[in-house]
Amino acid sequence: MKPYGYFPGCSLRGTGAGYEYSLLALFRVLDLPVEEIQDWNCCGATSYMSIDEESAFVLSARNLALAQKAGCKDLLAPCSACYLVLRKTQDYVARYPKIGSHVQESLRAAGLPPLNGVRVRHPLEVLYSDVGLERIRSRVVRPWRGGRVACYYGCQLVRPYDEVDRAHNPTRMDELLAAIGAPTVDYPLKTLCCGGALTGTMHPIGVRMNYILLKEAVRKGAQAVVTVCPLCQYNLDAHQAEIRRKTGTTIDMPVFFFTQLLGWALGADPESLGLKRAISGRKSIAQWFAKESAEADAYV
């Protein structure tokens, strides 16, 4: 089987490291080979598009050209922002001659091939389409011992491109978690923005947006949130203590990457899943994932 090309992006090498750990562990368990593209650069995220769009497209296109040069057919982009920017670059280069000409000329000047043929894919879609629910279900070796979870897709993964899942009511993460026996709740805010970088620029507004998402998850009966985006996971996980201080609520719930739950259920080494990087809900994590009570202390 030809390896999937892999573009980790900056977040998975920083605050979202637990995502990379669990993603690679899960793919190893499923015998899905991945090969990181060499010399990749930051995609520029969505913020760079609003500062210097032409340079942003070239920055993103360089990663696509590197993947193409390496012979990649499919390029995994786990970060929602990376996925969106890479797809937007492909789309705009194809649809708008001025942008396409500028990007392709810049790639030629750098000795890189023109964009043509690399398929940008998110792990959620790969697991759902290439692996499938039946194979996931058949590989479960650990029963889910945790509580009900709210599946949070965020705003960038399914809009404006709906190739990973439906734009307004995505369900594929819910279906994958159901396949491993993890119960999910009906979560109507599943595609509402978490505030993104607002927690660093307009902090009170960003934190308020996180509070709304967490409060609704609790109201719906969830004991945890599961997401596909490193920035969403960081925002919802890191600001719970501040939310408790400012609102007087008792919210203290884990915020997982979906690959952590799938990796656990399919038998990956718990130490390889990045669970110890959690900030909130650590007691719940200890109870749900540790094999023995003595091991639980390591997670708290």
N, C-alpha and C positions, 0 to 999 in steps of 0.2 A: 504493500500500500504506500502510495506516495505521501510524504509528510505534508501536513498543513503548514504553510508559512505562518510565522508568528510575529506579530508586532505588539510588544508589551506596552509601549507608551510609558510616559514618565510616572504616572500615578501608581502603576503596578510595581514600580521599583522604589516607591516611597510609602505614602500613607496607605496605599491599597495593596501592600505586599501580600497580605493574606489571600487576596484574590488570585495572585499569580501562583502562590504555593498550592492552593487548593485546586486551581484549574489544571496545573501540570500533573498533580497527583491523580486527579480524576481521569485525565486523558491516559496516564500510564495504566491505570486499572482497566480501562476500556481498550487498551492496545491501540490507541490512536496516536500515531507519531506526529510530533511537531518539530519544526526547525526554525529557530529565530533568525530573522533576516539580519544580516551583518551591517554595522555602521548606520543603523536607523537613527533618526533624529526626532525631536519633539514634533508632534503634528501641528502645534500652534494652538490647539484647542479652539473652542468657538470664539473666545475673546479676541484672538489675533485677527479673525475675519473682520471685525469691526474697526480695526486699527489700520491695517494695510492689506486689503483683500488680495491684491496681485501677488505680493510676497507670500501671503499665507497659502495661496494655491500652489505656488512653487515649492514651498517648504513641505507641504503635504504630498505633492506629486513625487518628490524625491523618494519618499518611502515606497510608493507604488512602483516606481521605476526600479528600485533596488530589488523588490520582490519579483518583478518580472525578469530582471537580469538573472536572478537566482533560479529561475524556472518554476516559480510558484504558480499553481493554478488557483488555489484558494488561500487567502490571507486572513488569518484570525486577528480580530481587533476586539479584545475583551472590554475595553473602556468605551462607554457610551459616546463620550465626546470624540475619541479617536475614530470610532466607527462612523459617526456622523460626518466628521470632517473629511475622512478618506472617501466616503461615498459622495459627498457634495463635490469634492474635487473632480472625481470621475464624471459626475453628472454635468457639471458646468464646463469642463473641458470639451465634452462631447456636444453640448448644446449651444455654446456661445463662442463663435469663431475668434473674437478678440482675446478672450481668456485662453482658449485652446492654443492659439498661435504663440502667445507669450509663454505659456507653460512648456510647450513642446520645444520652443527655441531655447529656453533656459536649460532644459534637460539635455539637449544636444550639446550645448556649450559645456556642460559638466561631464560629457562623455557617457551619458545614460540613454537607454532606449526610450522611444516615445511610448506613451501610455497606450496599452492595448491588451486586454484579455485577462487581467488579474481580477478575481472575484473577491470582493471584500465581504467577510462573513463574521457574524457574532457567534460566540460559543453556544448561546441559547438556541439559535437556529440550527447549528451543526448537531447539537445533541438531540434536538427534536426531529430533524429531518434525516440526518445521516445515520444516527444511532437508532433512534425510535423508542417509543414508550415501552414496547414489548421487551426489547433487549435490556433496557434500564430495569424494568420490573423483574426480569429473570436473573439479574446479577445482584440483587439485594441480598446482603449477608448479615446486616445489622438492622434490627427493627427500630423504628423511630420511637424514642422514649420522651421526646419533648412535647411542648404544648402546641397549640394552634398558631399558625403563622399568617401574616399579611404579606402577600406578594406585591412588591413595589417595583414597577418597571421604570419609573422616571419619565421625563419628557423627551429626551433626545433619541432614545433607541428606536421608538416606533413612529416618530414624526420628524421630518415630512416623509421619510421613506418607510414603507410598511412591509419590508421584505423579511424582517425578523419576526414580526407578529402584527396583529391588527392594531390600527392606530388608536382607537378609542376604547376598546375593550380587549386588550391582550390577555391570553389565557395559557400560553405555552409553559410558562414557569409553574403556574398552578398545576398543570397536567403532569409535568415532570415530577413535582414534589408529591403529587397524589400517587404516582407510580412507585415511590419508595415508602409510601404509607404516612407521609407527613400531612396532617389535615390543614387546610387553608380556610381562611374566612373570606366572605364577600367584602371586598375592599374597594369602594367606589373612587377613592383618591389615588388609585394605582398609577395614573399617568400625570398627576399634578406635580409641578416643579417643586423641588426641595429648596430652591433659592440659589443653588449652585454657588458661585463665588461671592454672592451677596454677604455671606457670613464673614467675609474678609474685607468687604468694601462698605456695605451698609448693614452692619452687624445686627442691630435690633430687628430689622426687617427679615433678614435671613433666618435668624433664630426663631422668630415668630412663625415663619413658613414651616420650619421643622416641627415646631410644637403642634401645629394644626395636623400634620401627617401622623405624628405619634399619638396624639389624643384620639384621632379617628380610629387608629389601629386598636387602641385599648377599648374604645367604645364598641368596636365590632367583635371583641372577645379574643383578640390575638395576644399571645404571650411573647411574640418575637416578630421582627420584620425581616424579610428576605429580599435582597435586591441584586441587580445586575451591574450596578454602576459604582465605581470607586469613590466618586465625589459624593454621591447620594449616601453611600454607606458611611463615609467619614462624617458628613454633616449630622446624620441621624444618630450616630453613635457618640460623637465627641461632645455634643452640646446638651446632653440630657441633664447633667449636673446643674448647668446654668438654668435650664428650663425649670428644674425643681425649685431652685432658689427664687426665681422670679414669679412663678405661678403657684407655688405651694402644692403642686401635684406630686404624686409618688411614682411617676414613670421611671422605671429602671429595667428596660428590656433589651435583650441582645438584638443586634442588627447584623445579620449574616449575609455573606455572599451565597448565592444559590449553589455554587460549586462546592462549598463547604458541607452543606447538607447532603448533596449527592455523593460527594467523595466519602463521607462518613458511612452512608448506607451501603455503598458498594465495596467497602472493605479497605479503603486507603488507610495508611498509618495515621492515627490521630495527630501525631506530632508534625505531620507534613501539611496540615490543613490551615495553619495560621490562626487557630482558635485562641491562642494565648495573647494575641494582639488586641483582643477586644477591650473596650473601655467600659461599656455599660453592660448590665445583665450578667456579670461574671458568675454569680451564684447559680443562676439558671444554667449557664453553660457547664459549670462543674457538675451539676446534677444530671444533665442530659447526655453528656459526652464521656465522662470518666467511667472506666470499667469498674473500678473499685473505689470505695470511699477514701482510701488513702491517696489515690491518684487525684481525687477531686481538689485537694489542697493546692495542687500545682496550677489549677486554672483560676483560682480566686486571688 
